Amino acid sequence: MHGLKGEMNLLCSCRTKMSVCRLCLLLSLLCVCAHVYMQLEGLHLRKQSQHHRTVATATDAAADAGSTCCSALKHHRQVSESLSSSVHQILHESAVQLQDEDECVSSVSAAVSALRLRSRLHAARGSCISRKQSQHHRTVATATDAAADAGSTCCSALKHHRQVSRWKIRLEPWAAETRGFQEEADRFLRYISTPQLSCQRPASVPPVFEAEHHGSWLLCLDRRFSLAQRIVSKHCRVYSLRLGAEDDALERLLAGSGCEVHCFDPSIRRAHLQEDNMWLHRLSVDWRDPNPAVPIQRLHSGSKKLAAILRHFGHRQVDVLKVDLESAEWKILENLILEQVLDSVGLLLLELHLQWAGFEVGGDEPSVVRYWFSLLRELERAHFRLYHSYSDPSKPRLFLHRNLRNTSSSFTLGWVNTRFPL
């Protein structure tokens, strides 16, 4: 009897020990699971925090989200520490106060239920925060993408505006409602004969400066503009567009003063010649691009727009541009205006030929004179001001095939860019 009772006590003791072991194992697994869960949640929150910091650099709202995330991470760490403390306390109390298996199982069940409840509450709260933050991120991302698209569109439009030239000039209103030839001619001749500013050479600048006034050509060496100083410092560049070398004295004088002079003339003997600071190029400056319908062997290979020539030589600025193209000056000037080449020109010396309309200038006589006047007004809108006007008395007295008040058929104009260099 006593043996049976001892065996029963031994069996109960073994069952109690096994229950305690199972309890310890269960609590250990529970701690491991809680630790892994906390680590995963911490890693997820750290990634969210890093994402918040990235978004914060783009918008102030994202910075608030990052701050919220950091607060959530701090709260999570506090909850984790509290849970760990609770688990350790439960283990300690269970090891000391455990009396029987039923009480042990009840305690474990209560602890597990409490942990699960806290875990669910924390997960629900984290899910709510994640949904709010995700919605906020989508809103911020949408706004950021819209702003980026708007900025990209704006920049593309600005770049497109700078690169794509206009396709026609702005025609000025008619001089009179009658649209008559006499009114248009009077307005045009009055405009080209009236300088808009006076250029005065300062006493400190030596007279170049024989080139300052050579025949009908006059340089503007006023201290308000940079040409005089650039000539003195020998950092000036001159382009001369011409047909035939009848008058190249100005170019040679400027080359002798130290300027880099480039002459473009299709009539010279060799493709390229150099004489000290003066380069001669057998090249015709045109206002048209080559026609793709014309076979390549029939194209004039020595014909280019001035913008293409500037790009070819890598020249961004031209201090003096002299144009004497025997009635081709109107279409050349139109091309320079439409392609905004004149923004890089400091001084424009222009010889006008008025005996006929000019190459590829169409329309009746009033329309032709209106077109001439509109071109010169475009110069004024490009910040050029007329400082010199010279009527050549040795030329025929013809204005569109007419003798109009004994007007010369040739005028030499000097225009200064008041915003050069930019």
C-alpha positions as CSV (number, residue, x, y, z in Angstrom):
1,M,0.0,0.0,0.0
2,H,2.8,2.3,1.0
3,G,4.6,1.3,-2.2
4,L,1.6,2.2,-4.3
5,K,1.2,5.5,-2.6
6,G,4.9,6.3,-3.1
7,E,4.6,5.4,-6.8
8,M,1.6,7.7,-7.1
9,N,3.5,10.5,-5.4
10,L,6.4,9.9,-7.7
11,L,4.1,9.9,-10.7
12,C,2.5,13.2,-9.6
13,S,5.9,14.7,-9.0
14,C,7.0,13.6,-12.5
15,R,3.9,15.0,-14.0
16,T,4.4,18.3,-12.2
17,K,8.0,18.5,-13.4
18,M,7.0,17.6,-16.9
19,S,4.4,20.3,-16.8
20,V,6.9,22.8,-15.5
21,C,9.3,21.8,-18.3
22,R,6.5,22.2,-20.9
23,L,5.7,25.5,-19.4
24,C,9.3,26.7,-19.6
25,L,9.6,25.5,-23.1
26,L,6.4,27.2,-24.1
27,L,7.4,30.4,-22.5
28,S,10.8,30.2,-24.2
29,L,9.2,29.7,-27.6
30,L,6.9,32.6,-26.8
31,C,9.8,34.9,-26.0
32,V,11.6,33.9,-29.1
33,C,8.5,34.5,-31.2
34,A,8.0,37.9,-29.5
35,H,11.6,38.8,-30.1
36,V,11.5,37.9,-33.8
37,Y,8.2,39.7,-34.2
38,M,9.7,42.8,-32.6
39,Q,12.8,42.6,-34.7
40,L,10.8,42.3,-37.9
41,E,8.5,45.2,-36.9
42,G,11.6,47.3,-36.0
43,L,13.2,46.6,-39.3
44,H,10.0,47.5,-41.1
45,L,9.7,50.7,-39.2
46,R,13.3,51.5,-39.8
47,K,12.8,51.1,-43.5
48,Q,9.7,53.3,-43.3
49,S,11.8,55.8,-41.3
50,Q,14.5,55.8,-44.0
51,H,11.8,56.3,-46.7
52,H,10.3,59.1,-44.7
53,R,13.7,60.8,-44.5
54,T,14.1,60.6,-48.3
55,V,10.6,62.0,-48.9
56,A,11.3,64.7,-46.3
57,T,14.0,66.2,-48.5
58,A,11.4,66.8,-51.2
59,T,8.4,68.1,-49.2
60,D,7.8,69.5,-45.7
61,A,4.8,67.2,-45.4
62,A,7.0,64.2,-45.7
63,A,9.2,65.5,-42.9
64,D,6.1,65.4,-40.7
65,A,5.6,61.8,-41.7
66,G,9.2,61.0,-40.9
67,S,8.7,62.6,-37.4
68,T,5.6,60.5,-36.9
69,C,7.4,57.4,-37.9
70,C,10.2,58.1,-35.5
71,S,7.7,58.6,-32.7
72,A,6.1,55.3,-33.6
73,L,9.5,53.6,-33.5
74,K,10.2,55.0,-30.1
75,H,6.8,53.9,-28.9
76,H,7.4,50.5,-30.3
77,R,10.6,50.1,-28.4
78,Q,8.9,51.1,-25.2
79,V,6.2,48.5,-25.9
80,S,8.8,45.9,-26.6
81,E,10.7,46.6,-23.4
82,S,7.4,46.5,-21.5
83,L,6.5,43.1,-23.1
84,S,9.9,41.7,-22.4
85,S,9.7,42.8,-18.7
86,S,6.2,41.3,-18.4
87,V,7.5,38.0,-19.8
88,H,10.4,37.9,-17.5
89,Q,8.2,38.7,-14.5
90,I,5.8,35.9,-15.5
91,L,8.6,33.4,-15.7
92,H,9.9,34.4,-12.4
93,E,6.6,34.3,-10.7
94,S,5.7,31.0,-12.3
95,A,9.0,29.4,-11.2
96,V,8.5,30.6,-7.6
97,Q,4.8,30.4,-7.0
98,L,3.8,27.5,-9.3
99,Q,1.9,25.0,-7.2
100,D,0.0,22.7,-9.5
101,E,-0.4,22.0,-13.1
102,D,-3.9,23.6,-13.4
103,E,-2.7,26.9,-11.9
104,C,0.4,26.8,-14.2
105,V,-1.7,26.2,-17.3
106,S,-4.1,28.9,-16.3
107,S,-1.3,31.4,-15.8
108,V,0.3,30.5,-19.1
109,S,-3.0,30.9,-20.9
110,A,-3.6,34.3,-19.3
111,A,-0.1,35.4,-20.2
112,V,-0.4,34.2,-23.8
113,S,-3.8,35.8,-24.1
114,A,-2.4,39.1,-22.8
115,L,0.5,39.0,-25.2
116,R,-1.7,38.1,-28.1
117,L,-4.1,40.9,-27.3
118,R,-1.3,43.4,-27.0
119,S,0.3,42.1,-30.2
120,R,-3.0,42.4,-32.1
121,L,-3.6,45.9,-30.7
122,H,-0.1,47.0,-31.7
123,A,-0.4,45.3,-35.2
124,A,-3.8,47.0,-35.7
125,R,-2.3,50.4,-34.7
126,G,0.7,49.8,-36.9
127,S,-1.5,48.8,-39.8
128,C,-3.6,52.0,-39.4
129,I,-0.4,54.2,-39.3
130,S,0.9,52.4,-42.3
131,R,-2.3,52.9,-44.3
132,K,-2.3,56.6,-43.4
133,Q,1.4,57.0,-44.2
134,S,1.0,55.1,-47.5
135,Q,-1.9,57.3,-48.4
136,H,0.1,60.4,-47.5
137,H,3.1,59.1,-49.5
138,R,0.9,58.5,-52.6
139,T,-0.5,62.0,-52.2
140,V,3.0,63.5,-51.9
141,A,4.3,61.3,-54.7
142,T,1.4,62.4,-57.0
143,A,2.0,66.1,-56.1
144,T,5.8,65.7,-56.6
145,D,5.3,63.9,-60.0
146,A,2.9,66.6,-61.1
147,A,5.4,69.3,-60.0
148,A,8.2,67.5,-61.7
149,D,6.2,67.1,-64.9
150,A,5.2,70.7,-64.8
151,G,8.8,71.7,-64.3
152,S,10.0,69.4,-67.0
153,T,7.3,70.8,-69.4
154,C,8.3,74.3,-68.5
155,C,12.0,73.7,-69.0
156,S,11.3,71.8,-72.2
157,A,9.2,74.7,-73.4
158,L,11.8,77.2,-72.5
159,K,14.5,75.1,-74.2
160,H,12.3,74.7,-77.2
161,H,11.7,78.4,-77.3
162,R,15.4,79.1,-77.2
163,Q,16.4,76.6,-79.8
164,V,13.5,76.9,-82.4
165,S,13.6,80.1,-84.4
166,R,10.6,82.1,-85.5
167,W,9.3,81.6,-89.0
168,K,8.3,85.1,-89.9
169,I,8.9,88.7,-88.8
170,R,6.4,91.0,-87.3
171,L,5.1,93.4,-89.9
172,E,4.5,96.9,-88.7
173,P,1.1,98.6,-89.3
174,W,0.8,100.5,-92.5
175,A,2.0,104.1,-92.5
176,A,-1.5,105.3,-93.6
177,E,-4.9,103.8,-94.2
178,T,-4.5,104.3,-97.9
179,R,-1.5,101.9,-97.9
180,G,0.2,104.2,-100.4
181,F,3.7,104.1,-101.7
182,Q,4.5,107.7,-100.8
183,E,3.5,107.3,-97.2
184,E,5.5,104.1,-96.8
185,A,8.6,105.6,-98.5
186,D,8.5,108.8,-96.4
187,R,8.3,106.8,-93.1
188,F,11.1,104.5,-94.1
189,L,13.5,107.3,-95.3
190,R,12.8,109.4,-92.2
191,Y,13.6,106.4,-90.0
192,I,16.9,105.5,-91.6
193,S,18.0,109.1,-91.7
194,T,17.5,109.8,-88.0
195,P,20.1,108.4,-85.6
196,Q,18.6,107.2,-82.2
197,L,21.8,107.9,-80.1
198,S,25.1,109.6,-80.4
199,C,28.4,107.8,-80.0
200,Q,31.3,109.8,-78.6
201,R,34.8,108.6,-78.3
202,P,36.2,109.3,-74.8
203,A,39.4,111.3,-74.6
204,S,41.2,108.3,-73.0
205,V,40.7,106.2,-76.1
206,P,43.3,106.8,-78.8
207,P,41.9,107.4,-82.3
208,V,42.1,103.8,-83.8
209,F,41.7,104.4,-84.8
210,E,42.0,105.4,-88.1
211,A,39.4,102.7,-88.5
212,E,37.0,104.6,-86.4
213,H,35.7,106.5,-89.4
214,H,36.6,105.1,-92.8
215,G,34.6,106.4,-95.7
216,S,30.9,105.6,-95.1
217,W,31.7,103.1,-92.3
218,L,31.7,104.4,-88.7
219,L,32.5,102.5,-85.5
220,C,30.8,103.4,-82.2
221,L,33.5,103.7,-79.6
222,D,31.4,105.3,-76.9
223,R,32.4,104.4,-73.3
224,R,28.9,103.0,-72.7
225,F,29.7,100.1,-74.9
226,S,32.6,97.6,-74.9
227,L,34.0,97.8,-78.4
228,A,36.7,100.5,-77.8
229,Q,38.1,98.6,-74.8
230,R,38.1,95.3,-76.7
231,I,39.9,96.9,-79.6
232,V,42.5,98.4,-77.3
233,S,43.0,95.0,-75.5
234,K,43.2,93.2,-78.9
235,H,40.3,90.9,-77.9
236,C,37.9,91.9,-80.7
237,R,36.4,89.7,-83.4
238,V,35.1,91.0,-86.8
239,Y,32.9,89.3,-89.4
240,S,32.6,90.8,-92.9
241,L,30.0,89.4,-95.2
242,R,30.6,90.6,-98.8
243,L,30.4,89.9,-102.5
244,G,33.6,91.0,-104.1
245,A,36.5,92.8,-102.3
246,E,35.9,96.3,-103.7
247,D,36.2,97.9,-100.3
248,D,38.1,96.0,-97.5
249,A,40.0,98.9,-96.0
250,L,38.0,98.8,-92.8
251,E,38.7,95.1,-92.3
252,R,42.4,95.6,-92.9
253,L,42.6,98.5,-90.5
254,L,40.8,96.5,-87.8
255,A,43.1,93.5,-88.4
256,G,46.1,95.9,-88.1
257,S,44.7,97.1,-84.7
258,G,44.8,93.6,-83.4
259,C,41.3,92.3,-84.1
260,E,40.6,88.8,-85.4
261,V,38.9,89.5,-88.8
262,H,37.0,86.8,-90.8
263,C,35.9,87.8,-94.3
264,F,33.3,85.6,-96.1
265,D,33.3,86.1,-99.9
266,P,32.5,83.5,-102.5
267,S,34.6,85.3,-105.1
268,I,38.1,84.8,-103.6
269,R,40.5,82.5,-105.4
270,R,41.3,79.9,-102.7
271,A,39.1,78.2,-100.1
272,H,41.0,79.7,-97.1
273,L,43.6,82.4,-96.9
274,Q,45.3,84.0,-93.9
275,E,47.0,87.3,-93.8
276,D,48.2,88.2,-90.3
277,N,45.0,88.6,-88.3
278,M,42.8,88.5,-91.3
279,W,41.2,85.2,-92.5
280,L,39.6,85.0,-96.0
281,H,37.0,82.2,-96.5
282,R,35.6,81.3,-99.9
283,L,32.1,80.9,-98.4
284,S,28.8,82.5,-99.3
285,V,26.5,83.4,-96.4
286,D,23.0,82.4,-97.2
287,W,19.5,82.8,-95.6
288,R,18.3,79.3,-96.7
289,D,19.2,75.8,-95.7
290,P,20.2,73.4,-98.5
291,N,17.2,72.0,-100.4
292,P,17.0,68.2,-99.8
293,A,15.3,67.8,-103.1
294,V,18.4,69.0,-105.0
295,P,21.0,66.2,-105.7
296,I,24.0,66.6,-103.6
297,Q,26.4,67.0,-106.5
298,R,24.4,70.1,-107.6
299,L,24.5,71.8,-104.2
300,H,26.8,74.8,-103.7
301,S,29.0,73.4,-101.0
302,G,30.4,76.8,-100.0
303,S,27.0,78.2,-98.9
304,K,26.0,78.3,-95.2
305,K,23.8,80.3,-92.8
306,L,25.7,82.6,-90.4
307,A,24.5,80.6,-87.4
308,A,26.1,77.5,-88.9
309,I,29.3,79.4,-89.5
310,L,29.4,80.6,-85.9
311,R,28.9,77.0,-84.7
312,H,31.6,75.7,-87.1
313,F,34.2,78.1,-85.8
314,G,33.1,77.9,-82.2
315,H,32.5,81.7,-82.0
316,R,29.9,82.8,-79.5
317,Q,30.3,86.6,-79.9
318,V,31.1,88.9,-82.8
319,D,32.1,92.5,-81.9
320,V,31.6,93.9,-85.4
321,L,29.4,92.4,-88.2
322,K,29.8,94.2,-91.5
323,V,27.2,93.3,-94.2
324,D,27.6,94.4,-97.8
325,L,25.8,91.9,-100.0
326,E,24.5,93.8,-103.0
327,S,20.8,93.6,-102.3
328,A,20.9,90.2,-100.5
329,E,21.1,92.0,-97.2
330,W,17.3,92.0,-96.6
331,K,16.9,88.3,-96.6
332,I,20.2,87.8,-94.7
333,L,19.0,90.3,-92.1
334,E,15.6,88.6,-91.8
335,N,17.4,85.2,-91.2
336,L,19.6,86.7,-88.5
337,I,16.6,88.2,-86.8
338,L,14.5,85.0,-86.9
339,E,17.3,82.8,-85.7
340,Q,18.3,85.3,-83.0
341,V,21.9,85.5,-84.2
342,L,22.1,89.2,-83.6
343,D,22.0,88.6,-79.8
344,S,25.7,87.7,-80.1
345,V,26.6,90.8,-82.2
346,G,27.8,94.0,-80.7
347,L,28.0,96.3,-83.7
348,L,26.1,95.9,-87.0
349,L,27.4,97.9,-90.1
350,L,24.8,97.5,-92.8
351,E,24.8,98.8,-96.4
352,L,21.3,99.0,-97.9
353,H,20.6,98.9,-101.6
354,L,17.3,100.6,-102.4
355,Q,17.2,100.6,-106.2
356,W,15.1,97.4,-106.2
357,A,13.3,95.1,-103.8
358,G,16.2,92.7,-103.3
359,F,16.6,89.0,-103.7
360,E,13.5,87.0,-103.0
361,V,11.6,90.0,-101.7
362,G,8.1,90.0,-103.2
363,G,5.0,92.1,-103.3
364,D,4.0,95.5,-104.6
365,E,6.1,98.6,-103.9
366,P,4.2,99.7,-100.7
367,S,4.5,96.2,-99.3
368,V,8.2,96.0,-100.1
369,V,8.9,99.3,-98.3
370,R,6.7,98.2,-95.4
371,Y,8.8,95.0,-95.2
372,W,12.0,96.9,-95.2
373,F,10.8,99.2,-92.4
374,S,9.5,96.2,-90.3
375,L,13.0,94.5,-90.6
376,L,14.7,97.6,-89.2
377,R,12.1,97.9,-86.4
378,E,12.9,94.3,-85.5
379,L,16.5,95.4,-85.0
380,E,15.2,98.0,-82.5
381,R,13.2,95.4,-80.6
382,A,16.5,93.4,-80.4
383,H,18.0,96.3,-78.5
384,F,19.9,97.8,-81.4
385,R,20.0,101.5,-81.8
386,L,20.9,103.5,-85.0
387,Y,23.9,105.7,-84.3
388,H,25.1,106.4,-87.9
389,S,23.4,107.0,-91.3
390,Y,25.3,107.8,-94.5
391,S,23.7,108.5,-97.9
392,D,26.2,107.8,-100.7
393,P,26.0,110.7,-103.2
394,S,28.0,108.8,-105.8
395,K,25.3,106.1,-106.3
396,P,22.3,106.4,-108.7
397,R,19.3,108.3,-107.5
398,L,16.9,105.5,-107.5
399,F,14.3,104.2,-105.0
400,L,12.5,101.1,-106.3
401,H,13.3,102.2,-109.8
402,R,12.0,105.7,-109.2
403,N,13.7,109.1,-108.7
404,L,12.2,109.9,-105.3
405,R,13.2,113.4,-104.3
406,N,16.8,112.8,-105.5
407,T,17.2,110.0,-102.9
408,S,20.4,107.9,-103.2
409,S,20.1,104.2,-103.8
410,S,22.7,103.3,-101.2
411,F,22.7,104.0,-97.4
412,T,25.2,102.8,-94.9
413,L,23.8,102.4,-91.4
414,G,25.5,101.7,-88.1
415,W,23.6,99.9,-85.3
416,V,24.9,99.3,-81.8
417,N,23.6,96.5,-79.5
418,T,22.9,98.3,-76.2
419,R,23.0,94.9,-74.3
420,F,26.2,93.6,-75.7
421,P,28.0,91.6,-74.3
422,L,25.1,89.8,-72.5
